[in-house]
Amino acid sequence: MAESKPKLHCAWFCPFAHRAWISMLTKGMDFEYIEQDPYNKSPDWLAINPRGLIPVIVHNGKSIYESHVCIEYIDESWPSEPRLLPKDPYQRAKARMWGDFVSKKLIPPYYKFLVKQSPEEQSEGREQFLANLLEFTKAMDPEGPFFLGKELGYVDIMFAPWSYRIYILKHYRNFEIPRTDEYRRYHVWAEAVKNHPCVKPVQQEESRVLADAKPYAEGNAKSELADAVRKGKTIP
Ligand SMILES: N[C@@H](CCC(=O)N[C@@H](CS)C(=O)NCC(=O)O)C(=O)O
C-alpha cells in the first residue's frame, strides 16, 4: 500500500482529468480532491506541474502528470483489485495499444470536428472520428460490455469522458453516433461505461458542460488544446 494520502489536482470540466478521477474512484482510494484552475499559470501551480496542465496527482511529495500516466501510476501504486491494466503481458500490451489509439485516432478528430470552423474541416474531423470509432468498436471484446471484457479498465477510462459527453457534438454539430448494426457494440459499451458506479459521480450537469464547451465550438476557446487544434498542431 502506498504511504501518504494522494492529492488529485482536477477540474470538473476537464475530460483528461476525469480519467485520473475515475481511476481513483475505481480503486476505492482515499484521496483529496483539489479543484484547480489550470489556466492561471501561477508559480505555485507550475511548481506542481511545469507543463501547467491538469490532471496532477501529488503523492509522497512528488507530482505525477499526463492523464494516461496517472492511470498507470494509480494501478501500480494501489495494486489491489480491480486491476485497471490486465496482468497478462499480451492483454496489457493490447490495453496500451488501444489507449494509444484513443489518444492519436479518436481525440484529435473529435476536437477537429468541434473546434475547426470551416465546414470542410469539420466534415473531415467528423469522417475521421466516425471511421476510427468503428475500428475501435470492432476491437472490443465481443461479450463485453467493457472494452476487454467484464470489468472497467484502462481503455474504457481513456475514452469514457468523451463518450459520456458526446452530447456536446449533438448540441453544437448536430452529430450522433449512428444507431446502425456496425456501431451496436459501441452503444452497448457507452451505456455500460456511463452507468458504471465509479464513472457516474464524475459526470457533470449537461447545461454546465455545454456552456463550458461553447467557446470550443465557436472557435475562440483560450486553452492550449484549442490553440493547437486551430493551428493544426498535435494536441498537448
Ligand atoms: N495531455 C494532457 C492534456 C491535459 C489537458 O489538456 N488539460 C487541460 C484541461 S482539460 C488543461 O490543463 N489546460 C490548461 C491550458 O490549456 O492552459 C493529459 O492527458 O493529461
The ligand as an SDF file (V2000), in Angstrom:
LIG
                    3D

 20 19  0  0  0  0  0  0  0  0999 V2000
   -2.0240   15.5230  -22.3400 N   0  0  0  0  0  0  0  0  0  0  0  0
   -2.6280   16.0530  -21.1480 C   0  0  0  0  0  0  0  0  0  0  0  0
   -3.7320   17.0310  -21.5310 C   0  0  0  0  0  0  0  0  0  0  0  0
   -4.3710   17.6770  -20.3300 C   0  0  0  0  0  0  0  0  0  0  0  0
   -5.1180   18.9690  -20.6870 C   0  0  0  0  0  0  0  0  0  0  0  0
   -5.1040   19.4470  -21.8340 O   0  0  0  0  0  0  0  0  0  0  0  0
   -5.7780   19.5820  -19.6610 N   0  0  0  0  0  0  0  0  0  0  0  0
   -6.4010   20.8650  -19.8770 C   0  0  0  0  0  0  0  0  0  0  0  0
   -7.7680   20.9870  -19.2390 C   0  0  0  0  0  0  0  0  0  0  0  0
   -8.9490   19.9200  -19.9730 S   0  0  0  0  0  0  0  0  0  0  0  0
   -5.5460   21.9410  -19.2260 C   0  0  0  0  0  0  0  0  0  0  0  0
   -4.9780   21.7500  -18.1670 O   0  0  0  0  0  0  0  0  0  0  0  0
   -5.4650   23.1090  -19.8680 N   0  0  0  0  0  0  0  0  0  0  0  0
   -4.7200   24.2480  -19.4030 C   0  0  0  0  0  0  0  0  0  0  0  0
   -4.3670   25.1930  -20.5180 C   0  0  0  0  0  0  0  0  0  0  0  0
   -4.7690   24.9820  -21.6680 O   0  0  0  0  0  0  0  0  0  0  0  0
   -3.6820   26.1820  -20.2180 O   0  0  0  0  0  0  0  0  0  0  0  0
   -3.1650   14.8870  -20.3090 C   0  0  0  0  0  0  0  0  0  0  0  0
   -3.5670   13.8640  -20.8950 O   0  0  0  0  0  0  0  0  0  0  0  0
   -3.1490   14.9720  -19.0730 O   0  0  0  0  0  0  0  0  0  0  0  0
  1  2  1  0
  2  3  1  0
  2 18  1  0
  3  4  1  0
  4  5  1  0
  5  6  2  0
  5  7  1  0
  7  8  1  0
  8  9  1  0
  8 11  1  0
  9 10  1  0
 11 12  2  0
 11 13  1  0
 13 14  1  0
 14 15  1  0
 15 16  2  0
 15 17  1  0
 18 19  2  0
 18 20  1  0
M  END
$$$$
